[in-house]
Amino acid sequence: MRTLTYYVATTLDGFIAGSDGADPTGTIFTVGPDYVEHVVTHYPETLPGPAREAMGVTSLGNRFDTVLEGRRSYQLGLDAGMTNAYPHLRHIVFSRRLGQSPDPTVELVADDPAETVRRLKATEGRGIWLVGGAELAGALYEEIDELILKVNPVAIGTGIPLFAGKAGTAGGAPRRFALTENRILPSGVAILTYARQTS
Ligand SMILES: NC(=O)c1ccc[n+]([C@@H]2O[C@H](COP(=O)([O-])OP(=O)(O)OC[C@H]3O[C@@H](n4cnc5c(N)ncnc54)[C@H](OP(=O)(O)O)[C@@H]3O)[C@@H](O)[C@H]2O)c1
């Protein structure tokens, strides 16, 4: 069965962005050559289209064929003039208020994200990448099978956490994960892969 992976950059103190909701790439999360090499080698499909083009990356990797994005994360691309940052993947954006997709290659979904993911999991295909942000991750909390945390050696004290909304406030039972892979880059970024334990 297809799995849902939250593959996301985080600070040491568990934030995926600053409180202003701006794109943290290149500011909070510095992008060094070792990090770029890691992504190109292991997760080339997670690079935005313009970056793939600039670097001459054509590989679609072997992990994901679908990407899920919350509207506020998607909006950052729109504001930068990109209506589809991932044209090489099936790109689904969740929004209750956008109404119409700004790009015919981006699917807009207003329905329950968890229900949508359960439907996707029941179909054939590669893995499903949850890019974020926190609110969408909160809505999909119970559907996440794998976490790939790109832990950057930086703390910001406050900001947008890994999970917000329902999951952020639920105070429910702990969900256990098993470490399945770890890689420490020379720049100090730790790439930690965890699989959800089901028993
Ligand atoms: N560190 C990383 O790797 C990483 C990755 C991705 C994003 N980010 C950062 O995360 C921040 C954005 O995160 P965020 O938590 O503010 O927002 P978000 O999760 O990206 O988007 C929230 C929006 O998604 C839609 N949505 C959420 N739950 C929904 C549901 N149950 N049904 C339908 N639509 C739903 C709503 O859109 P409408 O308001 O249109 O209805 C909601 O306003 C940005 O700063 C971005 O840079 C960081």
PDBQT file of the ligand as one rigid body, heavy atoms in Angstrom, charges set to zero:
ROOT
HETATM    1  N1  LIG A 201      10.235  23.529   6.568  1.00  0.00    +0.000 N 
HETATM    2  C1  LIG A 201       9.600  22.997   5.538  1.00  0.00    +0.000 C 
HETATM    3  O1  LIG A 201      10.091  21.996   4.942  1.00  0.00    +0.000 OA
HETATM    4  C2  LIG A 201       8.274  23.556   5.115  1.00  0.00    +0.000 A 
HETATM    5  C3  LIG A 201       7.472  22.848   4.205  1.00  0.00    +0.000 A 
HETATM    6  C4  LIG A 201       6.241  23.367   3.851  1.00  0.00    +0.000 A 
HETATM    7  C5  LIG A 201       5.818  24.572   4.392  1.00  0.00    +0.000 A 
HETATM    8  N2  LIG A 201       6.603  25.232   5.257  1.00  0.00    +0.000 N 
HETATM    9  C6  LIG A 201       6.153  26.511   5.851  1.00  0.00    +0.000 C 
HETATM   10  O2  LIG A 201       4.903  26.337   6.486  1.00  0.00    +0.000 OA
HETATM   11  C7  LIG A 201       4.233  27.598   6.514  1.00  0.00    +0.000 C 
HETATM   12  C8  LIG A 201       2.787  27.403   6.122  1.00  0.00    +0.000 C 
HETATM   13  O3  LIG A 201       2.177  26.477   7.013  1.00  0.00    +0.000 OA
HETATM   14  P1  LIG A 201       0.739  26.767   7.643  1.00  0.00    +0.000 P 
HETATM   15  O4  LIG A 201       0.522  25.784   8.737  1.00  0.00    +0.000 OA
HETATM   16  O5  LIG A 201       0.632  28.208   7.988  1.00  0.00    +0.000 OA
HETATM   17  O6  LIG A 201      -0.263  26.533   6.417  1.00  0.00    +0.000 OA
HETATM   18  P2  LIG A 201      -0.505  25.283   5.419  1.00  0.00    +0.000 P 
HETATM   19  O7  LIG A 201      -0.714  24.038   6.198  1.00  0.00    +0.000 OA
HETATM   20  O8  LIG A 201       0.518  25.294   4.356  1.00  0.00    +0.000 OA
HETATM   21  O9  LIG A 201      -1.873  25.744   4.739  1.00  0.00    +0.000 OA
HETATM   22  C9  LIG A 201      -3.025  25.933   5.523  1.00  0.00    +0.000 C 
HETATM   23  C10 LIG A 201      -4.204  26.045   4.589  1.00  0.00    +0.000 C 
HETATM   24  O10 LIG A 201      -4.468  24.775   3.992  1.00  0.00    +0.000 OA
HETATM   25  C11 LIG A 201      -5.861  24.611   3.848  1.00  0.00    +0.000 C 
HETATM   26  N3  LIG A 201      -6.319  23.541   4.739  1.00  0.00    +0.000 N 
HETATM   27  C12 LIG A 201      -5.802  23.183   5.923  1.00  0.00    +0.000 A 
HETATM   28  N4  LIG A 201      -6.548  22.204   6.494  1.00  0.00    +0.000 NA
HETATM   29  C13 LIG A 201      -7.540  21.947   5.605  1.00  0.00    +0.000 A 
HETATM   30  C14 LIG A 201      -8.630  21.043   5.606  1.00  0.00    +0.000 A 
HETATM   31  N5  LIG A 201      -8.854  20.248   6.667  1.00  0.00    +0.000 N 
HETATM   32  N6  LIG A 201      -9.451  21.021   4.535  1.00  0.00    +0.000 NA
HETATM   33  C15 LIG A 201      -9.227  21.828   3.476  1.00  0.00    +0.000 A 
HETATM   34  N7  LIG A 201      -8.215  22.746   3.435  1.00  0.00    +0.000 NA
HETATM   35  C16 LIG A 201      -7.393  22.787   4.488  1.00  0.00    +0.000 A 
HETATM   36  C17 LIG A 201      -6.517  25.930   4.256  1.00  0.00    +0.000 C 
HETATM   37  O11 LIG A 201      -6.534  26.745   3.082  1.00  0.00    +0.000 OA
HETATM   38  P3  LIG A 201      -7.632  27.907   2.840  1.00  0.00    +0.000 P 
HETATM   39  O12 LIG A 201      -7.331  28.949   3.872  1.00  0.00    +0.000 OA
HETATM   40  O13 LIG A 201      -7.380  28.358   1.442  1.00  0.00    +0.000 OA
HETATM   41  O14 LIG A 201      -8.975  27.257   3.018  1.00  0.00    +0.000 OA
HETATM   42  C18 LIG A 201      -5.492  26.466   5.264  1.00  0.00    +0.000 C 
HETATM   43  O15 LIG A 201      -5.557  27.879   5.434  1.00  0.00    +0.000 OA
HETATM   44  C19 LIG A 201       4.994  28.505   5.579  1.00  0.00    +0.000 C 
HETATM   45  O16 LIG A 201       5.784  29.386   6.341  1.00  0.00    +0.000 OA
HETATM   46  C20 LIG A 201       5.897  27.559   4.805  1.00  0.00    +0.000 C 
HETATM   47  O17 LIG A 201       7.117  28.166   4.427  1.00  0.00    +0.000 OA
HETATM   48  C21 LIG A 201       7.814  24.755   5.629  1.00  0.00    +0.000 A 
ENDROOT
TORSDOF 0
